[in-house]
Amino acid sequence: MRKYETVFIADPDMSDQAREELFEKVKNIIDKEGGILLNFDEWGVKKLSYEIKKKLRGYYVCLTYGGTGELVTELERNFRLSDLVMKFMTILITEHVTEESLKQDAEQFKEAAKQAALATPQEEDQGGADEEDDLDEDNADDQDDEEETESEPAEESKE
């Protein structure tokens, strides 16, 4: 078995129901081909660097999974056939991986996701105070910069 990562860009204008159907189809292909899904990470809608199929935005999804070359071939074939997938790219992360290590990785991804979900509300509560401190420091830095620029021309005129 090998460990792969696939990033695909889906049409941002599709309905939530169509998006969920696409995601379920991808997950079913991985299961059907004997693969192990480690992580299914939705990055959301992001601006594209260039226009793809007359769209300036795309819905990014990152898959990390273990499987064979046939799994990747079937997954990419389905991406090509789907009008909802605008672009995709698959990379090989690890050449030789055991099924046990893939299952351990899957558990680690799940635990990390749970911890991130628990940590997010706490960070939002504390985030406001930290941002104010950062703004105060930035303003102090800006004032120092202004003083330096005012003194520099005076030095030049003396020469």
Backbone as CSV, one residue per row, in Angstrom:
resi,resn,N_x,N_y,N_z,CA_x,CA_y,CA_z,C_x,C_y,C_z
1,MET,0.834,-1.193,0.000,0.000,0.000,0.000,0.868,1.243,0.000
2,ARG,0.284,2.301,-0.507,0.964,3.593,-0.549,0.076,4.652,0.088
3,LYS,0.697,5.733,0.539,-0.039,6.842,1.135,-0.044,7.998,0.141
4,TYR,-1.244,8.495,-0.174,-1.416,9.558,-1.158,-2.118,10.757,-0.543
5,GLU,-1.943,11.890,-1.218,-2.702,13.089,-0.882,-3.246,13.660,-2.185
6,THR,-4.539,13.901,-2.209,-5.188,14.473,-3.382,-5.874,15.762,-2.983
7,VAL,-5.602,16.805,-3.718,-6.307,18.072,-3.534,-7.135,18.285,-4.784
8,PHE,-8.432,18.563,-4.583,-9.250,18.875,-5.744,-10.039,20.152,-5.496
9,ILE,-10.350,20.821,-6.590,-11.100,22.072,-6.540,-12.459,21.805,-7.168
10,ALA,-13.495,21.984,-6.372,-14.855,21.762,-6.842,-15.497,23.105,-7.195
11,ASP,-16.545,23.030,-7.975,-17.301,24.214,-8.373,-17.884,24.889,-7.125
12,PRO,-17.586,26.170,-6.890,-18.083,26.829,-5.682,-19.576,27.145,-5.733
13,ASP,-20.154,27.134,-6.926,-21.557,27.513,-7.086,-22.523,26.354,-6.918
14,MET,-22.015,25.143,-6.712,-22.923,24.008,-6.573,-23.610,24.050,-5.208
15,SER,-24.781,23.427,-5.140,-25.553,23.431,-3.904,-24.855,22.577,-2.844
16,ASP,-25.240,22.792,-1.590,-24.668,22.002,-0.503,-24.983,20.524,-0.670
17,GLN,-26.185,20.225,-1.162,-26.578,18.836,-1.364,-25.707,18.178,-2.437
18,ALA,-25.459,18.873,-3.532,-24.610,18.333,-4.599,-23.180,18.144,-4.101
19,ARG,-22.720,19.079,-3.279,-21.364,18.986,-2.722,-21.255,17.745,-1.822
20,GLU,-22.245,17.533,-0.969,-22.239,16.370,-0.084,-22.290,15.070,-0.881
21,GLU,-23.066,15.056,-1.965,-23.133,13.871,-2.823,-21.777,13.581,-3.467
22,LEU,-21.096,14.625,-3.916,-19.768,14.464,-4.505,-18.801,13.892,-3.473
23,PHE,-18.829,14.439,-2.252,-17.935,13.975,-1.203,-18.221,12.517,-0.840
24,GLU,-19.493,12.148,-0.779,-19.857,10.758,-0.484,-19.388,9.825,-1.598
25,LYS,-19.494,10.292,-2.841,-19.040,9.492,-3.979,-17.534,9.229,-3.876
26,VAL,-16.774,10.263,-3.524,-15.326,10.121,-3.376,-15.008,9.133,-2.257
27,LYS,-15.684,9.267,-1.127,-15.450,8.367,0.001,-15.815,6.925,-0.367
28,ASN,-16.899,6.738,-1.119,-17.319,5.396,-1.543,-16.305,4.763,-2.490
29,ILE,-15.729,5.569,-3.384,-14.707,5.049,-4.305,-13.507,4.544,-3.521
30,ILE,-13.088,5.312,-2.519,-11.940,4.902,-1.706,-12.250,3.596,-0.978
31,ASP,-13.449,3.482,-0.411,-13.837,2.240,0.283,-13.937,1.065,-0.684
32,LYS,-14.574,1.306,-1.832,-14.793,0.236,-2.808,-13.483,-0.325,-3.342
33,GLU,-12.481,0.535,-3.513,-11.193,0.106,-4.058,-10.246,-0.420,-2.981
34,GLY,-10.742,-0.532,-1.751,-9.920,-1.105,-0.681,-8.963,-0.118,-0.046
35,GLY,-9.246,1.154,-0.171,-8.381,2.166,0.419,-8.820,2.523,1.828
36,ILE,-7.974,3.255,2.525,-8.259,3.713,3.879,-8.191,5.235,3.866
37,LEU,-9.316,5.887,4.156,-9.369,7.342,4.200,-8.802,7.811,5.530
38,LEU,-7.726,8.578,5.475,-7.084,9.068,6.688,-7.643,10.418,7.107
39,ASN,-7.766,11.308,6.155,-8.220,12.661,6.480,-8.993,13.235,5.306
40,PHE,-10.134,13.832,5.596,-10.945,14.513,4.590,-11.076,15.947,5.076
41,ASP,-10.273,16.836,4.510,-10.165,18.203,4.996,-10.758,19.178,3.986
42,GLU,-11.844,19.826,4.366,-12.470,20.828,3.501,-11.861,22.188,3.823
43,TRP,-11.196,22.771,2.838,-10.575,24.077,3.024,-11.548,25.208,2.730
44,GLY,-12.618,24.918,2.021,-13.632,25.919,1.734,-13.378,26.668,0.434
45,VAL,-14.142,27.743,0.275,-14.060,28.547,-0.949,-12.868,29.492,-0.860
46,LYS,-12.042,29.455,-1.884,-10.867,30.329,-1.955,-10.760,30.925,-3.360
47,LYS,-10.089,32.062,-3.427,-9.868,32.711,-4.708,-8.811,31.939,-5.489
48,LEU,-9.055,31.761,-6.770,-8.116,31.052,-7.636,-7.046,32.009,-8.150
49,SER,-5.899,31.482,-8.469,-4.819,32.298,-9.030,-5.147,32.745,-10.449
50,TYR,-5.855,31.891,-11.144,-6.256,32.206,-12.507,-7.631,31.586,-12.745
51,GLU,-8.272,32.028,-13.780,-9.625,31.584,-14.086,-9.627,30.127,-14.563
52,ILE,-10.520,29.319,-13.975,-10.697,27.928,-14.385,-12.175,27.746,-14.711
53,LYS,-12.449,27.325,-15.926,-13.833,27.129,-16.380,-14.693,28.361,-16.098
54,LYS,-14.115,29.535,-16.380,-14.769,30.827,-16.224,-15.180,31.125,-14.788
55,LYS,-14.461,30.574,-13.831,-14.725,30.814,-12.403,-13.474,31.414,-11.771
56,LEU,-13.689,32.340,-10.852,-12.581,32.979,-10.149,-12.383,32.414,-8.750
57,ARG,-13.325,31.588,-8.290,-13.247,30.968,-6.970,-13.436,29.463,-7.100
58,GLY,-12.977,28.725,-6.092,-13.138,27.283,-6.089,-13.262,26.768,-4.667
59,TYR,-13.910,25.625,-4.517,-14.070,24.987,-3.214,-12.983,23.920,-3.087
60,TYR,-12.012,24.152,-2.214,-10.850,23.277,-2.077,-11.109,22.164,-1.066
61,VAL,-10.663,20.952,-1.420,-10.759,19.791,-0.537,-9.443,19.023,-0.617
62,CYS,-8.941,18.600,0.537,-7.703,17.821,0.602,-8.006,16.447,1.199
63,LEU,-7.640,15.408,0.471,-7.836,14.026,0.922,-6.481,13.407,1.205
64,THR,-6.350,12.725,2.331,-5.170,11.919,2.611,-5.675,10.499,2.797
65,TYR,-5.099,9.572,2.051,-5.605,8.203,2.077,-4.503,7.223,1.722
66,GLY,-4.762,5.968,2.050,-3.851,4.898,1.692,-4.534,3.987,0.697
67,GLY,-3.777,3.486,-0.246,-4.364,2.605,-1.244,-3.350,2.216,-2.302
68,THR,-3.876,1.688,-3.395,-3.036,1.234,-4.501,-3.125,2.211,-5.667
69,GLY,-2.342,1.950,-6.678,-2.368,2.777,-7.881,-3.713,2.709,-8.586
70,GLU,-4.394,1.559,-8.495,-5.716,1.419,-9.124,-6.730,2.355,-8.478
71,LEU,-6.597,2.556,-7.166,-7.490,3.481,-6.464,-7.319,4.896,-7.000
72,VAL,-6.081,5.323,-7.144,-5.804,6.672,-7.652,-6.330,6.816,-9.079
73,THR,-6.114,5.802,-9.903,-6.591,5.827,-11.290,-8.111,5.972,-11.338
74,GLU,-8.820,5.199,-10.511,-10.282,5.253,-10.490,-10.786,6.590,-9.955
75,LEU,-10.145,7.100,-8.926,-10.540,8.382,-8.347,-10.356,9.510,-9.359
76,GLU,-9.219,9.531,-10.021,-8.959,10.574,-11.011,-9.856,10.431,-12.237
77,ARG,-10.192,9.207,-12.605,-11.117,8.993,-13.724,-12.478,9.606,-13.396
78,ASN,-12.939,9.409,-12.172,-14.215,9.984,-11.753,-14.156,11.506,-11.672
79,PHE,-13.008,12.057,-11.267,-12.850,13.509,-11.243,-12.952,14.078,-12.659
80,ARG,-12.347,13.386,-13.628,-12.387,13.852,-15.022,-13.808,13.818,-15.587
81,LEU,-14.574,12.809,-15.183,-15.943,12.670,-15.693,-16.921,13.646,-15.050
82,SER,-16.613,14.116,-13.854,-17.524,14.995,-13.127,-17.349,16.447,-13.581
83,ASP,-18.459,17.086,-13.854,-18.417,18.508,-14.209,-18.226,19.379,-12.969
84,LEU,-18.435,18.807,-11.790,-18.339,19.570,-10.548,-16.894,19.762,-10.093
85,VAL,-15.971,18.914,-10.578,-14.561,19.024,-10.199,-13.830,19.796,-11.296
86,MET,-13.243,20.937,-10.903,-12.583,21.793,-11.885,-11.116,21.406,-12.084
87,LYS,-10.418,21.040,-11.013,-9.001,20.651,-11.070,-8.727,19.661,-9.949
88,PHE,-7.670,18.856,-10.125,-7.236,17.939,-9.079,-5.769,17.635,-9.263
89,MET,-5.147,17.222,-8.152,-3.747,16.827,-8.198,-3.503,15.800,-7.097
90,THR,-2.824,14.718,-7.441,-2.507,13.659,-6.489,-0.997,13.533,-6.368
91,ILE,-0.524,13.436,-5.129,0.898,13.221,-4.903,1.085,11.980,-4.024
92,LEU,2.193,11.309,-4.231,2.563,10.149,-3.435,3.346,10.638,-2.230
93,ILE,2.843,10.330,-1.039,3.518,10.773,0.183,4.526,9.731,0.631
94,THR,4.073,8.465,0.739,4.941,7.393,1.198,4.766,6.182,0.300
95,GLU,5.869,5.560,-0.083,5.852,4.427,-1.010,5.327,3.151,-0.371
96,HIS,5.940,2.717,0.721,5.556,1.454,1.358,4.994,1.729,2.740
97,VAL,3.703,1.455,2.911,3.030,1.703,4.174,2.227,0.460,4.534
98,THR,2.231,0.111,5.803,1.423,-1.026,6.248,0.016,-0.545,6.575
99,GLU,-0.918,-1.468,6.529,-2.313,-1.134,6.810,-2.469,-0.677,8.260
100,GLU,-1.696,-1.285,9.173,-1.763,-0.914,10.584,-1.320,0.531,10.800
101,SER,-0.236,0.930,10.148,0.247,2.303,10.318,-0.744,3.310,9.732
102,LEU,-1.429,2.934,8.649,-2.453,3.813,8.081,-3.614,3.995,9.050
103,LYS,-4.009,2.912,9.718,-5.104,3.005,10.690,-4.700,3.858,11.886
104,GLN,-3.439,3.762,12.307,-2.951,4.608,13.392,-2.964,6.074,12.971
105,ASP,-2.545,6.331,11.740,-2.572,7.703,11.216,-3.992,8.241,11.187
106,ALA,-4.952,7.397,10.795,-6.353,7.810,10.736,-6.848,8.205,12.120
107,GLU,-6.475,7.427,13.137,-6.876,7.755,14.505,-6.241,9.061,14.960
108,GLN,-4.979,9.277,14.597,-4.302,10.515,14.977,-4.965,11.727,14.329
109,PHE,-5.364,11.595,13.059,-6.059,12.693,12.386,-7.386,12.995,13.076
110,LYS,-8.109,11.955,13.478,-9.393,12.149,14.151,-9.214,12.839,15.491
111,GLU,-8.203,12.418,16.259,-7.933,13.052,17.550,-7.529,14.511,17.372
112,ALA,-6.707,14.785,16.380,-6.276,16.161,16.123,-7.459,17.035,15.722
113,ALA,-8.376,16.472,14.947,-9.561,17.225,14.535,-10.445,17.536,15.742
114,LYS,-10.587,16.567,16.650,-11.389,16.796,17.860,-10.754,17.878,18.722
115,GLN,-9.449,17.828,18.897,-8.754,18.826,19.703,-8.856,20.209,19.074
116,ALA,-8.760,20.270,17.760,-8.881,21.556,17.065,-10.284,22.115,17.227
117,ALA,-11.299,21.237,17.183,-12.683,21.680,17.341,-12.923,22.207,18.749
118,LEU,-12.299,21.573,19.742,-12.447,22.033,21.119,-11.680,23.321,21.373
119,ALA,-10.544,23.481,20.746,-9.692,24.654,20.964,-10.216,25.890,20.256
120,THR,-10.947,25.737,19.194,-11.409,26.877,18.403,-12.283,27.849,19.200
121,PRO,-13.306,27.411,19.952,-14.121,28.375,20.699,-13.321,29.130,21.756
122,GLN,-12.348,28.490,22.387,-11.547,29.155,23.400,-10.686,30.246,22.781
123,GLU,-10.124,29.987,21.619,-9.274,30.963,20.948,-10.069,32.186,20.541
124,GLU,-11.332,31.995,20.148,-12.155,33.131,19.745,-12.403,34.053,20.922
125,ASP,-12.629,33.476,22.129,-12.877,34.291,23.306,-11.651,35.102,23.679
126,GLN,-10.472,34.499,23.588,-9.246,35.171,23.954,-8.673,35.989,22.812
127,GLY,-9.102,35.727,21.606,-8.534,36.358,20.420,-8.704,37.862,20.404
128,GLY,-9.815,38.378,20.913,-10.067,39.809,20.875,-9.040,40.589,21.656
129,ALA,-8.693,40.141,22.861,-7.725,40.847,23.693,-6.345,40.814,23.050
130,ASP,-5.956,39.687,22.502,-4.654,39.578,21.860,-4.549,40.502,20.666
131,GLU,-5.617,40.614,19.912,-5.597,41.474,18.734,-5.420,42.926,19.132
132,GLU,-6.058,43.349,20.254,-5.915,44.732,20.697,-4.470,45.008,21.083
133,ASP,-3.822,44.063,21.791,-2.423,44.236,22.164,-1.546,44.353,20.927
134,ASP,-1.807,43.508,19.928,-1.041,43.558,18.693,-1.209,44.897,17.998
135,LEU,-2.440,45.441,18.001,-2.682,46.732,17.365,-1.936,47.838,18.091
136,ASP,-1.922,47.792,19.425,-1.197,48.803,20.181,0.291,48.754,19.856
137,GLU,0.860,47.555,19.779,2.274,47.417,19.446,2.555,47.924,18.036
138,ASP,1.657,47.617,17.097,1.836,48.085,15.726,1.800,49.604,15.670
139,ASN,0.872,50.226,16.410,0.782,51.678,16.421,2.045,52.294,17.004
140,ALA,2.588,51.694,18.059,3.823,52.195,18.650,4.971,52.085,17.653
141,ASP,5.019,50.970,16.927,6.056,50.801,15.919,5.918,51.834,14.816
142,ASP,4.686,52.122,14.409,4.449,53.110,13.353,4.905,54.491,13.798
143,GLN,4.669,54.834,15.061,5.084,56.135,15.563,6.596,56.250,15.548
144,ASP,7.286,55.178,15.933,8.748,55.180,15.904,9.252,55.374,14.477
145,ASP,8.601,54.706,13.528,8.996,54.823,12.129,8.839,56.256,11.637
146,GLU,7.752,56.914,12.060,7.513,58.295,11.630,8.608,59.215,12.163
147,GLU,9.021,59.010,13.423,10.063,59.840,14.007,11.372,59.658,13.251
148,GLU,11.669,58.412,12.876,12.908,58.143,12.153,12.900,58.810,10.778
149,THR,11.781,58.778,10.081,11.733,59.361,8.748,11.816,60.879,8.813
150,GLU,11.299,61.483,9.883,11.377,62.933,10.003,12.817,63.382,10.235
151,SER,13.582,62.595,10.981,14.949,63.004,11.296,15.910,62.736,10.136
152,GLU,15.601,61.798,9.285,16.504,61.475,8.194,16.699,62.609,7.191
153,PRO,15.652,63.287,6.740,15.895,64.382,5.792,16.743,65.507,6.382
154,ALA,16.604,65.737,7.669,17.393,66.794,8.291,18.888,66.468,8.229
155,GLU,19.213,65.207,8.374,20.610,64.807,8.314,21.158,64.968,6.897
156,GLU,20.354,64.694,5.912,20.785,64.805,4.529,21.040,66.263,4.158
157,SER,20.235,67.179,4.656,20.386,68.580,4.263,21.644,69.200,4.866
158,LYS,22.117,68.657,5.994,23.331,69.161,6.598,24.557,68.856,5.754
159,GLU,24.540,67.764,5.060,25.683,67.344,4.241,25.719,68.149,3.011
